Amino acid sequence: MTWDADETGEPYAACRDEAVRKAAGSADVKVEEFYSETLLPLGNVSGGYVKNCGGNAAGVPGTMSSFQGLLGRINGGNIPLPMDAPTANDFPEMADENDDKYLPLNHPCDIEWPRGLNRDEIGPVWNRADCDNKSLDPIVKGGETLALERLEQSVTQRPDW
């Protein structure tokens, strides 16, 4: 099983990924995680953004110019070249006769309700209170709302645009 490894440091994502790894391991399923959100790891690890900001997550860049300055400091500015795109030979052959059952859907409503589960038993894993918890300190600050606020500020500060 493969997936994009979470690099944000969000507690919910870390718990979720650990639970999936344990469940897969107990079923003898090999798990491979790939880091693909950023050029280098976000965390306080060798070569990571936080490590290169003195180990302080608050020092991770919030603007493009500060991000470019940080890249110039990491590994002397030597950014690795992208890997070659995979070829058909890099992918395994069909594993079993059921693989053709997992083709893309023709319509979103083609998804069957999970067998054996009552709709009343299924609910969200987290709620709004989890999102409002100020004690959580994610590595990545902001999001779409903050980006839109910054965009509006930059446009209104330069009305000649």
C-alpha positions in Angstrom: 0.0 0.0 0.0 1.3 3.5 -0.8 0.2 7.0 0.0 1.4 10.6 0.3 3.0 10.9 3.7 1.6 13.8 5.7 4.3 16.5 6.1 2.2 19.1 7.9 2.6 17.8 11.4 -1.1 18.0 12.1 -1.9 15.7 15.1 -5.0 14.3 13.5 -3.0 13.3 10.4 -0.2 11.7 12.4 -2.7 9.6 14.5 -4.6 8.6 11.3 -1.5 7.5 9.5 -0.1 5.6 12.5 -3.5 3.8 12.8 -3.4 2.8 9.1 0.3 1.6 9.4 -0.6 -0.6 12.4 -3.7 -2.0 10.7 -1.8 -2.7 7.5 1.1 -4.3 9.4 -1.2 -6.6 11.4 -2.6 -7.8 8.0 1.0 -8.3 6.6 0.6 -5.5 4.1 3.7 -3.6 3.2 3.3 0.1 3.5 5.3 2.7 1.6 5.0 6.5 2.2 6.2 9.1 -0.2 6.9 12.7 0.6 5.6 14.8 -2.2 4.2 18.0 -0.8 7.4 20.0 -0.8 10.9 19.9 -2.2 12.4 19.0 1.1 10.9 17.7 4.4 9.0 20.2 6.5 10.0 18.9 9.9 12.9 19.3 12.3 14.9 16.6 10.5 18.2 16.8 8.6 17.7 19.0 5.5 14.1 20.0 6.6 12.7 23.5 6.6 12.2 23.7 10.4 15.7 22.4 11.1 17.1 25.1 8.8 15.1 27.7 10.7 16.9 26.9 13.9 14.5 24.1 14.9 11.7 26.7 15.5 8.5 26.0 13.5 7.5 29.6 13.8 10.5 30.5 11.6 9.2 28.6 8.6 8.7 31.2 5.7 5.4 32.7 5.1 6.2 34.6 2.0 7.8 33.6 -1.3 10.9 35.8 -0.9 11.6 34.4 2.6 11.1 30.9 1.3 13.6 31.6 -1.6 16.1 32.8 1.0 15.6 29.7 3.0 16.2 27.5 -0.1 19.5 29.3 -0.6 20.6 28.3 2.8 19.6 24.6 2.7 22.4 22.4 1.3 24.2 25.5 0.0 21.3 26.1 -2.4 21.8 22.8 -4.2 18.2 21.7 -5.0 18.1 18.1 -6.3 17.0 17.6 -9.9 13.6 16.0 -10.4 13.6 12.2 -10.9 12.7 10.7 -14.3 9.1 9.9 -14.8 8.3 6.3 -14.2 7.8 4.0 -17.2 5.3 1.1 -17.6 8.0 -1.3 -16.5 8.3 0.4 -13.1 4.7 -0.7 -12.2 3.8 -4.2 -11.1 1.7 -6.5 -13.2 -2.0 -6.9 -12.3 -2.0 -8.5 -8.9 -5.2 -10.6 -9.2 -8.4 -11.1 -11.1 -10.2 -8.4 -9.0 -8.1 -5.5 -10.2 -10.5 -4.7 -13.0 -13.2 -4.0 -10.3 -11.3 -0.9 -9.2 -11.6 1.2 -12.4 -12.7 4.8 -12.2 -16.4 5.4 -11.6 -18.7 6.5 -14.4 -20.7 8.6 -12.0 -20.1 9.7 -8.3 -23.3 7.9 -7.3 -21.9 4.6 -8.4 -20.1 4.3 -5.0 -21.8 1.6 -3.0 -22.6 2.2 0.7 -20.2 0.2 2.8 -21.6 -3.2 3.5 -22.6 -4.1 7.0 -22.6 -0.5 8.3 -25.7 1.4 9.4 -25.6 5.0 8.2 -26.3 6.1 11.8 -23.1 4.5 13.0 -20.9 6.6 10.7 -19.8 10.1 11.7 -16.9 12.5 11.5 -13.6 11.6 13.2 -13.1 15.2 14.4 -15.3 18.2 14.9 -15.2 22.0 14.8 -13.9 22.2 18.4 -10.8 20.3 17.2 -10.2 22.9 14.5 -10.6 25.8 17.1 -8.1 24.2 19.5 -5.5 26.9 20.0 -3.1 24.6 21.7 -2.4 22.8 18.5 0.6 24.2 16.7 0.8 23.0 13.1 4.0 23.5 11.1 2.1 25.1 8.2 0.3 28.3 9.1 -2.7 29.7 7.2 -4.6 28.2 4.4 -7.0 29.4 1.8 -8.6 32.1 4.1 -5.2 33.6 5.0 -4.1 33.5 1.4 -7.2 35.3 0.3 -6.7 38.0 3.0 -3.1 38.5 1.9 -4.2 38.8 -1.7 -6.8 41.3 -0.9 -4.3 43.4 1.2 -1.7 43.4 -1.6 -4.3 44.4 -4.2 -5.9 47.2 -2.2 -2.5 48.6 -1.2 -1.7 49.0 -4.9 -4.9 50.3 -6.5 -3.1 51.0 -9.8 -3.2 47.3 -10.6 
